[in-house]
Structures are given as C-alpha cells and as structure tokens.
Amino acid sequence: METYCCATAFDLSGTGLKAYTAKVVDGVVVLSPVESGKIPAERGVILMGEPGSYQAKALESADKLDENNELYGRKTEGKVSYSYDEWFCYILQDGVFKKATGDKIKGGKAYLRTKYDVTAAGARELKMVIEGEATGIKAVETADGQTVYDLLGRKVAAPTKGLYIVNGKKMIVK
C-alpha cells in the first residue's frame, strides 16, 4: 500500500493494481475504490497490489475522482506539517496514517488533509477500512451478548482503540 500522485493522467486497467480515494469519517479513514482505474493528473490516491513493477497507460485526461477525496498529491518533495488553519495532515506510514511532524515526503506521493484532529481524540494515528469490506460481518450471535470481534471476525478479549463489531453493530473505541 502506497500513496501516489502523477503529473499526468493514467489508467491502471489490466495492471493488477487497485486505486483508492480516502475520506475521514468519524475518525476512521474510509478507502473507496476507483472503479474505472483511471486517475486524473495531480490527484492523490492509494495504490494496492502485489510488490513489483507496474506499467500504467498514460491518458490525455481522466474523469474527476470522488470530490470527497482528502488525499492531496505532491509533485515535488516537500515538508508536511500537522496543522494549518483548520486542516490537519497525516502521512501514510506502516499501513496507518500518522500525524505529520514536518516530515518530508517525496514528489509523486500524497498525504491526507482533513478537518479531523486525531489529537483531540487522544490518538496519534488513524486506522483505515476499505469501503464495503467492513460490512462483511452481517450479524454475530453470542450467548452472553457482549462478545467483541475485530473486522476480520476474530474474538477480541480486551478491545483497544479501533473499530469493532459488538452484537452485530460497528463500534468505535476511542
């Protein structure tokens, strides 16, 4: 999983890569797939696929991405600070978005810019879910009514911060 931004529009069709936009909802980064695989120029996305090299087709243009996409692309290397005005910035590191600390990011990468302040919730990072996958657990039948499951369907003895399923409903532990 990597963030990406390209100076030209491109098409991922047939490459094996999937592109996602991102939006923070209730303190969780929700990734939405770019179904067409066509990415407009200078737009931030998250790419997922098997490790390796990929060859995408360059395009003259591509349709706009979801207007709720909170990923911002960097064409050139630069520093990203955590907050400015009413915005808060996060950089993808080790599969989670961590608050930016004046870190340099390379050109061709993207960062998350949102109105959500993770420090106000007492956390240092944002967890992610892929749209549609979190709803894979429809209902959980338990004898005691208090069994907690993670999003992969595993029982959790003591939930920490994150998204869980309790009695068939999603619950966020902050």
N, C-alpha and C positions, 0 to 999 in steps of 0.2 A: 504494500500500500504506500503510495507516494502522492504528494501534491504535484500539480503540473500546470504550466502556463506556456503557451506557444505564441509567437509573434504572428503566425498565420493560422487560418482555419484548417482543420484536419478531420479525417474520417477514420475511425477505429474499426469499422466493419471488417470482419474476417481476420482480425489480428489476435483474437483471444483475450484482449484487454477489455475491461469494463470501466466506464467513466461514471462518476457520481458528482452531484452538486451537494452542498451542505447547508443546513439551517439549524440554529439552536432553538429547541422547543423545550420549555420547562427544564433547562439546564442540561439537556442531552442533545448531542449533535446527531441530527437525523440525516442520513445519506439517502438521496433519491437518485435512482439510475437515470442516465441519459440514454433513453431507449433507442434513439436514432444512431448513436455512436458518433454523431457529427458535432464537433466542438468549434465554436466561433473563435476568432483570433483574440488574444489577450484576455481570455477568461480563465479563472482558476477552476480546476476540477481535481478530484481524487481519482487516481488510476489504480485498478486492482487487476492482478493477473499473476501467472507463474513467473518466477525470476527468469530473466533473459533479455534479449534484444528484440525490438519490435519495429516494424516499418509501417507507418500510417500514411495514408494517401493525403496529399495536400489538396486543399479546396480553395476556390476563389472566395467563397463565403459560406456561412452556415447560419441556420436559424438561431435566434437568441435562446439562451438557456433559461431555465426557471428564474423568473425575476426575483425570487426569494433566496437565490444562491448567495451565501455570505462568504464565499471564497474569493479572495482578491489576488490576482496574479501579479508577479513582479517580473518585468522584462529584464531588469538588471539587478545585480547584487545590491543589497541594502539592509539597513537595520530596521527592525520592527519593535517598537516599544509597546508596553502593555496597554496603556490607556492614553487617549487624547480626546478632548471634547467629551462626548457621551458614548464613545466607542471603546471596546476592549478587544485586544488582539491575542490570538493563540497560534502556536506553531505546532505542526504535527511531528511528534517525536515518540518513537517506540509504540506506535499504534494508538496514541491518545493525543488530544490537543492540550498542550501545556501553555500556561500564560507566557507571553513573550516577555523577555527581560532585556530588551535592546539587542537581541540576538541578530546576527547577520544571516540572511537567507540568500541563497544563490539565485541568480537570474533564471527564469524558467520554472520557478517554484511558486507556490501560493500559500497564503496564510488566511486564517479565519478572522473576520472582523464582524463583531456583533454588539448588540446593546446589553448582552448578558454579562454580568460581573461575577466570575466564579469565586472571588474572594469574599463577596457578600454572603455567599452560601457556605463559607468556611472550607472551601476546597482549593486545590491547586491545579486541577485538570478537569477536562470534560470527557466523558465517556461517549461512545458512538453506538448507534444502532442503524441497521440498514432498513429502509422503509419496506414494510411488508414482511420482513423476516421476524420481527419482534412479535407479530401476531400469530406465529406458528403454533403456540400453545393456546388452544381454544378454552379449555376448562381443566381444572385439576380437582379430582375427587380425593378428599382426605378424611380420615376418621376423626382427627382432633380439630380440624378446621383451621389450624394455624401453621401448617407445613409451608415452608417458603422454598421457591425454586428459582434458579437463575434462568437466563434467557435460552440456555441450552437444554433446559429441562432437568438439571441436576438439583437434588435436595441441598439446601444450604442450612447449616446448623445455626450460624450466627451471621446474619447479613451485615455487611459494611456498606459504605456509600455505593450507590449504584441503582440499577433498575432490576426489579424482581417481580415474580408472579406469586401472589398470595390469594388463595381462594379463587383462582381463575381470573384475577384482575391484576393489572400492572400497578406497581407501587414503586415510588422513588424514595430511597433512603438517602437523606442529605447529611 
